[in-house]
Amino acid sequence: MYVSILSGLVATALFLQLARADVAPNLPERGSTFVTNNKTLEIPVVWLESGLQPLLPQIVNYTFALCRGPRDDIESVVKLGTNIRASKLSNTTHNSFEAKLSNTKALEDDYYYIQIVASGKEFNTIHYTNIFYLSSEEVYPDQDLLYARPPPPVTNFYSQSKETSTIDTKSYFVPYSEQTGSVKYAPMQPLPSKSV
């Protein structure tokens, strides 16, 4: 009995380690609000090494998107950067990216977060920054929504074998021709009409 409990604890620890993975988003801070004034806005995105596998040096490139919505219905709103080499975003203390929103007039006043897709040779991970509020004017957003947890991270390891991991591609923006790694995700073929 003791061995089975210990095995269960080890399996749980490994699962949690895989779920958290490499990227540990640090900025924007929890509870941040940004006033757009209908002008270009730059939001600093900073992440640190979590110390869990896969490690940051194993990442080849990053893709960023501005997202919103609940955990079970993530909506990608704006593509911020695609297949950016990891070496361009790192320095000795942290990794950073300036999320540039040039058309803020088109954005609704809402709660947002930034999706960070990190891709390596045999894995990809999806992480989300803290939730922040974008508004065209100074307002006081609902604190419960502002301090809510972002969607949980996802880590997918894959190899050359036929067995591959699945990924929720609903909010994964990278066009097929620009994806890297041994597994690529293509859009689904539309169904034919019922009548001729």
Buried (B, 14 or more C-beta within 10 A) or exposed (E): EEEEEEEEEEEEEEEEBBEBBBBBBBBBEEEBBBBBEEEEBEBEBBBBBBEBBBEBEBBBBBBBBBBBBEEEEBBBBBBBBBBBEBEEBBEEEBBBBEBEBEEBEEBEEBBBBBBBBBBBEBBBBBBBBBBBBBBBEEEEBEEEEBEBEBBEBBBBBBEEEEEEEEBEEEBBBBEEEEBBBEBEEEEEEEEEEEEE
